Amino acid sequence: MPHIIVYCPRLTREKKAACVSALTEAFERSTGLGGDILTIHIEEHSYNNIAVGGRLLTETYPELAEKERLFERDNP
């Protein structure tokens, strides 16, 4: 069974739905197979769990640190 894994920052439910819909449509168009056989797994990660060049993204990009702070405040 085909399987797509999406690694991404935290997304709203609406953005997840849009993402899986677009991926399913692209899969169907490119393979000619039905989307009903496709499994999509979304792996969400905090920006505090991603580093590039030895620095956390929240250390490098203040706007991402603010997004994390707001998410953690709203989702205790």
C-alpha positions as CSV (number, residue, x, y, z in Angstrom):
1,M,0.0,0.0,0.0
2,P,1.4,3.4,-0.9
3,H,2.4,5.6,2.1
4,I,3.4,9.2,2.3
5,I,4.9,10.7,5.5
6,V,4.7,14.4,5.9
7,Y,7.2,16.0,8.4
8,C,6.1,19.5,9.3
9,P,5.5,22.0,12.0
10,R,2.2,21.9,13.8
11,L,-0.7,22.6,11.6
12,T,-4.3,23.5,12.1
13,R,-6.9,20.8,11.3
14,E,-7.9,22.8,8.3
15,K,-4.4,23.0,6.9
16,K,-3.9,19.2,7.5
17,A,-7.1,18.5,5.6
18,A,-6.0,20.7,2.7
19,C,-2.6,19.1,2.6
20,V,-3.9,15.5,2.5
21,S,-6.4,16.4,-0.1
22,A,-3.7,18.0,-2.4
23,L,-1.3,15.1,-1.8
24,T,-4.1,12.6,-2.7
25,E,-5.0,14.4,-5.8
26,A,-1.3,14.6,-6.9
27,F,-0.9,10.9,-6.2
28,E,-3.9,10.0,-8.3
29,R,-2.9,12.2,-11.2
30,S,0.7,11.0,-11.2
31,T,0.2,7.3,-10.7
32,G,-3.3,6.7,-12.2
33,L,-4.1,4.8,-9.0
34,G,-7.0,5.5,-6.7
35,G,-6.5,7.7,-3.6
36,D,-8.4,5.1,-1.5
37,I,-5.2,3.0,-1.3
38,L,-3.0,5.8,-0.2
39,T,-2.1,6.2,3.5
40,I,-0.8,9.7,4.6
41,H,0.9,10.0,8.0
42,I,1.5,13.6,9.3
43,E,4.4,13.9,11.8
44,E,4.2,17.3,13.4
45,H,7.2,18.7,15.2
46,S,7.7,21.7,17.4
47,Y,10.2,24.3,16.0
48,N,12.0,23.6,19.2
49,N,12.7,20.1,17.9
50,I,14.3,21.1,14.6
51,A,17.8,22.4,14.2
52,V,19.9,23.6,11.3
53,G,23.6,24.3,11.5
54,G,23.7,23.4,15.1
55,R,21.0,25.9,16.2
56,L,17.4,25.3,17.0
57,L,15.1,27.1,14.6
58,T,13.6,29.0,17.5
59,E,17.0,30.4,18.3
60,T,17.7,31.4,14.7
61,Y,14.2,32.8,13.8
62,P,12.5,34.9,16.4
63,E,9.2,34.6,14.5
64,L,9.2,30.8,14.9
65,A,10.0,31.2,18.6
66,E,6.9,33.4,18.9
67,K,4.8,30.9,17.0
68,E,5.9,28.2,19.5
69,R,5.2,30.4,22.5
70,L,1.7,31.1,21.3
71,F,1.0,27.4,20.5
72,E,2.2,26.3,23.9
73,R,0.1,29.0,25.6
74,D,-3.0,27.9,23.7
75,N,-2.4,24.2,24.1
76,P,-1.2,23.5,27.6
